[in-house]
Amino acid sequence: MPGLLRTIIFGAVPVLRGHTVCQRANVYTRPAKEKIGTVETLIGLGLFSMAILGPSGWILAHLEDYKKKE
């Protein structure tokens, strides 16, 4: 009985899936059109750092406020 049940379930799986879509990514690599300068790099890294570290720093700075039960 378990063998028959397994055959029925796993035999129907390809039918239930239907046609599978095969996606291919078209990736083309080439040199950048213009170089990114030092200032732009520092601004970008600074903004990413603030986006990641800012909220956690805010929580740590106000940890005592969060501990108060009011």
C-alpha positions as CSV (number, residue, x, y, z in Angstrom):
1,M,0.0,0.0,0.0
2,P,2.7,2.6,0.8
3,G,4.4,1.8,-2.5
4,L,1.2,2.4,-4.4
5,L,0.5,5.6,-2.6
6,R,4.1,6.8,-3.2
7,T,3.7,6.1,-6.9
8,I,0.4,8.0,-7.1
9,I,1.7,11.0,-5.3
10,F,5.2,11.3,-6.9
11,G,3.8,10.3,-10.3
12,A,1.4,13.2,-10.3
13,V,3.9,15.8,-9.2
14,P,5.3,16.6,-12.8
15,V,1.7,16.9,-14.0
16,L,0.8,19.4,-11.3
17,R,3.8,21.5,-11.9
18,G,3.0,22.1,-15.5
19,H,5.6,23.7,-17.8
20,T,8.6,24.9,-16.1
21,V,9.9,28.3,-17.1
22,C,13.6,28.4,-17.8
23,Q,14.9,31.9,-17.1
24,R,18.3,33.0,-18.3
25,A,20.0,36.1,-17.2
26,N,21.7,38.2,-19.9
27,V,24.7,39.7,-18.3
28,Y,27.0,41.9,-20.3
29,T,30.1,43.3,-18.7
30,R,32.1,46.2,-19.9
31,P,34.1,49.0,-18.4
32,A,32.2,51.8,-16.7
33,K,31.2,54.8,-18.8
34,E,32.8,57.2,-16.3
35,K,35.0,56.8,-13.3
36,I,33.6,57.3,-9.8
37,G,35.7,59.7,-7.8
38,T,36.9,59.6,-4.3
39,V,34.3,62.0,-3.0
40,E,31.4,60.1,-4.5
41,T,32.8,56.9,-3.0
42,L,33.1,58.4,0.5
43,I,29.6,59.8,0.3
44,G,28.2,56.5,-0.8
45,L,30.0,54.5,1.9
46,G,29.0,57.1,4.5
47,L,25.4,56.9,3.6
48,F,25.4,53.1,3.6
49,S,27.1,53.0,7.0
50,M,24.6,55.4,8.4
51,A,21.7,53.4,7.0
52,I,23.0,50.3,8.6
53,L,24.5,51.6,11.9
54,G,22.2,54.5,12.5
55,P,19.1,52.7,13.8
56,S,21.2,50.3,16.0
57,G,23.1,53.3,17.4
58,W,19.8,55.1,18.1
59,I,18.5,52.1,20.0
60,L,21.7,51.7,22.0
61,A,21.8,55.4,22.9
62,H,18.2,55.4,24.2
63,L,18.4,52.0,25.8
64,E,17.6,53.4,29.3
65,D,14.5,55.1,28.0
66,Y,13.3,51.7,26.6
67,K,13.9,50.0,29.9
68,K,11.6,52.4,31.8
69,K,8.1,51.0,32.5
70,E,5.5,53.8,32.3
